[in-house]
Amino acid sequence: MIELSELMSNSDQLKEKGDDENIILVRSIFCVFSLACCLFLMIVYIILCLQVKFNICTKNDNSNSNEIIENDYSSDIGTNKGKDNKDKKEKKIGLGSNYMFFLTISNFFGSLFEFLFYFYYKKKLEENKDKDYINVCRIINEDSVCHFFGFFHNFWDLSSVCWTTMLTLLFLSSTNLSNEMLYKDKKYLVIGFIYCLISCVIFCIIPYIIGNYGFARYYCSFRYFEFKGDKDNISVDDEKIDSKAFRWSFVIFTGLNNLFNAYCLIRTYHYYSKKLVIIKKQNKKEYKLMLIYVWVFRIFPIVLLISRIFKGMSRIIIEELEGEGSSTVTNIVQYINAFLFASNGIFDSIACILFFKGVFWCCSSNSLSKTSSEEKCSNLEYLGSEVTE
């Protein structure tokens, strides 16, 4: 048990309060940009669904077959070829686009609750301006609203991890055209929902029911500290054993997802590196377009890996540097962490927009009649945009 009088002086508390408030403000600012990007992408997805459903602004497939390059890496993923090749094709949204949409929803609501938390935090500071900062932290830590924010912080964070994992798995499956994941969209969309739901129940909902949420200094999450004693003699204990168990279980589970994403990233990197060498010799235009698709698909696991690894390391770094003269370094670490975590929606949305480009076909009449190897580049495009069945 650590007495707060030994933990920090009044001047230290004031400085700590200002630093924390600035870091939370920076996080909320980037959450606003993330919200805007996610909202734009959600609107684009809805428009794309309407285009596909009502057959609006679809590309003209009446093109010279000589202009389309057919090989082992470019095929109509999801196409059920009937006995008659002239069978009418029905447009639908690809599994990759659906995964991206749910990832965007997770990023959107995650950013929304982080943004709203700033106003809650400011309100608590204003309501308790006559109290020292440790007392304010105790009040926030015990507040049910903070527990509510903590639950949704972890819920949408874990949801984005799960949908990123499903996207990365889909990217890996694109290296094997016989993989059923490329054809059974509904089955693997349901699997994605089940995976996300079970994960959130175990690692987010159960801890909330038990009461393991509290104030984690820059946001509400799993309870990190127990504040004991009266208002004049407060002491700080480490988090409860069950809170620590849930926190580390959450960290381990997200870590396993990160390891899987890293594995898939390495496997697909080697596969497409070889394919790109072949394509470059055959058609440079197709090579350039496919290179873009490959790198865009790599963005999702890379963003997850960087943000989650740094989030875990930041707390370790802060605990190691805790003490006099270390505030500048710890603040820099937290500012970087706030930027990376709050900007997930921005980076993911930029990556997703390439696969939703069908929405913008209506902007150019020329694009509706143009069909080339650039438009039927590879199975990657069909994973992320509308495909035929």
Summary of the structure (lengths in Angstrom):
residues: 389
radius of gyration: 24.6
end to end distance: 64.5
largest distance: 83.4
contacts: 1242
relative contact order: 0.18
helix: 72%
strand: 6%
